[in-house]
Amino acid sequence: MNAPRPLTSSDILRIWEWGIDQSPLHRALAILSVVYPDVALTQLAALSIGGRDAHLLAIREQTFGTHLQGTAACPACQERLEFGLTVSEIRTATTLPHFTAPEPIQLAIADYTLLCRLPTTQDLLALSQDGNLAHNQQQLVEHFVLEANHDGVIIAPSALPANIISDLIQQLAVADPQAEIILNLTCLACHYQWSQLFDIATFLWTEIAVQAQRLLQEVHLLASVYGWREADILALSSHRRNAYLEMIRL
């Protein structure tokens, strides 16, 4: 599949305005739906988490470039750490997945044989919002375990023991590597080392929100000086818009 188109200035403001009061999962789908308007929302939600994140990473690269600059708080001393990485360092596949539901996979864990599919955004949206992690994990397992067999006997996914579920989640992470990107960080202040999950959906949304605020300021300034409409200002290339802003600031 070809690389997606970059987000336009109008796209960024539309996504930001709609996503302010939405959950991170809905924001991720909003970004995808703007770039892929001909793909049904149900198809976007049926991508594996890794498949979804592969598309979000590609959109991020096309829109903001290959370099990512982030911050993290040291768990030991709370010092803010800046880190940089490139898209290629966290991309796990060279091609983007098609908009189809993940094919079921068969896993053998101890004396259990499991027919599963990779977790999707749709699965995560269906989870209870009560904050009960154990209940949500069990609910999630019942969503993506299609069939469970223990020593030749079919059992309900809800009957799987905790150690089997733990191994299952680890194997699914290996099968969908883009879904779990772990960064190894070191605090420059206290030299504490830790691992932290990198979530492209949250990272990209944050960048979109920052860029939206910048665009609104530019629209306000140009509209105040020239009397142009928002749509006309956003239709300008960033180079032309910046040229006008520089002339205003002289």
N, C-alpha and C positions, 0 to 999 in steps of 0.2 A: 504494500500500500504506500502511495506517495505521501510525502510530508504534508501536514496540514497548512492552511494559510495562516498568516499571523493575525492576531487580534487588531482591529482598527481602533482608533480613538473612540468612535461611537460604540463599538463593541464593549470596550472597557467600561464606559460610563453605564451602559445598559446592564452589564453583568453586576457591576458594583451596586447600582440602585436596587436591582431585584434581590441581590444576595445579602444585603445588610442584615436583614432579620431572619435569614435562613440558616440551617445547620450546615456544617462543613460538607456533608454528603450531598445536599441539594446544591450547594455552590459548585461542587465538582461537576455535577450533571449540567448545571447552567452553562459553565464554560464550554463543555463538549457540545451542547445543543446549539450554541451560537456559531461555533466553527463548523459543525456538521448538521445544518438545518434539515437536510433530507433524510437523516437517520432518525427513526422513531425513538422517543425517550425510553421506551421499554427495552429497545435494543442496546442503548447506551448503558442502562442500568443492569443489563444482563452480562456485560463484559466482566471478566474476572477483575479483581482489584488490581492485579498487576497489569492487565490489559488496559484498564482505564487509566492507570498512572503512566503507562507508556505513552498514551495519547496526550495526556496533560503535559508530560515532560517535553514532547515534541512541539506542542503549542507554545510552551514557555520558551523553548529554544528559538522558534521562529519569531516570537514577539519581542523578547528581551535579550536574546543572544545566548552564547554558550557558557558564559561564566555566571556562577551563582555566588552571591555574597550573603552570608547569614550570621546570626548571633545565637549564642547559647549561654545559659547560666551554669556556672560550676556548681555541682551538687554539694561540694565540700565547703567552699568559701563564698559562694554566690557571686563571684566576680564574673562580669560579662565578657565572654570570649567571642571574638570575630573569627569566622572561618570562611574559606573560599574553596570552591570546587568547580569542576566543569561538568557539563551534561554527559560527556563521554565517560566520565569516571563513575557515574551512577546509572548509566543505561545498561541494561542486561541483555538486550536483543537488538539486532540490526534492522529488523523490519517491524512495522506496526501490525498488531492483530486486526483481523477483520471484525466487523460488528456482528458477531455470532456468539451464542452462548458457548461456554467452554465444554469441550467433549468430556464425558465421564472418564475417570481413570481408576484403575484397580490397584489397591495397596494391600500388601501383606504385612501385618504387624503381629509378632508372636504367633498365637494360634487363631488369629482373626484375619478374615479376608473381607475387605471393605471396597464397595463400589461407591466412588465419591465424584463430586464435581468441585471445581474451585469456587471459593466464596465470591460473591458479587456484591455490588452496591445495593442491589435489590434485597439481598439477604440482610445486610446491615441495617437498611431502612426498616425492615420488619421486626427488628429487635425491640424488646421492651425498653421503655424509657425510665424505668424505676431505679436504674443505677446498680442493680444487683448483678455483679460480674459473673457469678457462678450460674445464675439463671440464664443470663444472656449467652454464655458459652454453651450451655446445654441446648438452648434454643437454636443457636447457630449450627451446632452439630446435627441437629435433626433436620435442618434445611439442606445441608450439602452432603450428608451421608445418604445415598440412595438405597443401599442394601448392606446389611451387616451379617456376616456368617461366622459363627464360632464353632470350630470343630465339626463343620458340616451341618450345623443347625442354624437356620435363619433366626436372628434376634432383632428386636427393635433398636434403633440407634440410641434411644434413651437408656438402654441397658448396658451400653459400653462403659467399662470401668474408667476411672480417672486417668490411670497411667496410659491406657490405650488412646484416650482422647488427646493427651499431651503429646504422644508420639505422632498421632495423626496430624495435629496442627503443625508440628515441625516438618513433616514430610510434605504437607501442602505448601508450606513456605518455600521449600526447595523447588517444588513443581511450578510455583508462580513467583519467581525471584524478584520481579520488579515491585511486588506488593510490600516488600519489607527491606528497605535500604537502611543499613545500620552504619552510622558514622563513629569512628573511633577518635575521641577528642582528648586533648591534654590542656589543663589549665596552666597558663603562663605565670600566674601569681603563686599558686601553691603546688603546682606540678601533679595535681590529682588527675588520674586517667579514668575515663568512663566511656560507655557506648550509648549512643542516642539514636532513636528512630528519626529518619528524615522523611517527612510527609510532603510530597510534591503538591498535593491538593491544597494544603494549608499555606505552604510557601508561595504558590502562585497566586492564591487569593489575596494574600497580604501585599504582594507586589501590585496586583490589580487595584486594590484599595488605595495604596499610596499614589499610584499613577492617576487614578480618578480624581483625587484631591488636587493634584498638580494641574490636571486638565481643566478642572472647574475654575481654578485661579486664573489660568491663561484665558479662558473664555470670558471671565468677568472683566479682566483688564482690557482685552481687545474689543469686547462689546462696548465697554465704557468709553473707549477712545474713538473707535471707528463706527460704532453703532451697528456692527454686523450681527447677524443671527447666529445662534449657537451652531446650527447645522452647517452653516457656511464656514465658520471657524474650524469646526472639527474636520471638515472636508479638506482643509489645507494640509499639505504634507508637514511633517514635523519641522523640516528645514525652513520652509516658508513661514510657518508660524513663529519659529524662533527668531527669524530675521525681523519680522514685524515687532516682536517683543523687545529685541535689542534696540530698534529705532525709538521705541517708546521710552526706554530707560536711558537714552542718551541725554 
